[in-house]
Amino acid sequence: MSKESSFTQRVLSGVQPTGGLHIGNYLGAIKNFVPLQKDYESLFCVVDLHAITVWQDPKELITKKREVAAAFIASGIDPKKSLIFNQSDVPEHTQLSWVLNCVARMGWLNRMTQFKDKAGKNKENVSVGLYTYPILMASDILIYKATHVPVGEDQKQHLELARDIVLKFNNDFEKELFPMPEPIIMEKAARIMSLRDGSKKMSKSDISEYSRIMLTDSNDEIEKKIKKAKTDAKPIPDSLKELELMLEAKNLITIYAAFENISFDLIHKRYGGKNFSELKKDLIGTVIDKIEPIREEMIKLTDDQKYLDSILESGSIKARNIAKEVLNEVYDVTGLSN
Ligand code: TYM
């Protein structure tokens, strides 16, 4: 019997309520949450404490939190099956975070590439929270003893850090208290790239709005953004080797394949040798087909604040019941309880 099997199989993931959600968030993460709730006890968290590691307008933050909850539900997460809640409503995340701060090593954090990318040359001036961000992320996972964590590829290194923390914690306190969390990364859409630059990840912080398609974009905006997406003057190559070098074209095919749930190769075969305009025309149809119902449902849900708040509240009460027990165990083994 594997060590893991003694733990409840549980999924946890988090999404930041910053700057709205784009199709990278959807295809790389949220879409994949949906089938998991059938087989796992699942928790989906709006990570507002992570959001404030960079400046957030307080009024906007409240709205954005509801928007993420609405996106979860509109994408197919069933609040009757899964828990949807705000991170800050479960204070045990931050309580565990302190303990894990004392387990993780400086050297481990110093290796985090996302911090280096985000801080850039401004390292002395970013918040301390941005630096310790991956420890809070480990707490989000471990406070529920989650066994599986669906994320996009950009979170892989943070997951590795969480795994290092588990090893050291269990070893230091001589108890298999935490399961080893397994990342679930959907290869098909693990890294959706910018529509303007195929070497850059699609991101909320990109200055060009044309770099990303938002879940709240109108059909006209979707059409405009795909039409403007960077491509080459020559047709789509038949050879995969040649296509590999055309980053923007490869990204459009990846997006198409992920939305249609079919293989990259099949889409490539269908459009190899054809002009980009043909691919773009069909892609516009597909993206609108998939995004329109989500957007419309998000609008309905965000209009019903009471409903969303009630989902978030009941989610946090249930999440807290699990989190309190795990924190008690942590306090017991570390000598923090009386
Ligand atoms: P965040 O809010 O930046 O992104 C939410 C999810 O979307 C994925 N993602 C992408 N996937 C593919 N292509 C892209 N261009 C793209 N951009 C974003 C992310 O990988 C993520 O899965 N640190 C996390 C939030 C977090 C979390 C956690 C995740 C906090 N605690 C615990 C899992 C478990 C973040 O900033 O995601």
Boltz pocket constraint, residues with backbone or C-beta under 6 A from the ligand:
constraints:
  - pocket:
      binder: B
      contacts: [[A, 12], [A, 13], [A, 14], [A, 15], [A, 16], [A, 17], [A, 24], [A, 25], [A, 26], [A, 27], [A, 28], [A, 29], [A, 30], [A, 47], [A, 50], [A, 136], [A, 137], [A, 138], [A, 140], [A, 141], [A, 149], [A, 150], [A, 151], [A, 152], [A, 153], [A, 154], [A, 155], [A, 158], [A, 189], [A, 190], [A, 191], [A, 192], [A, 193], [A, 201], [A, 202], [A, 203]]
      max_distance: 6.0
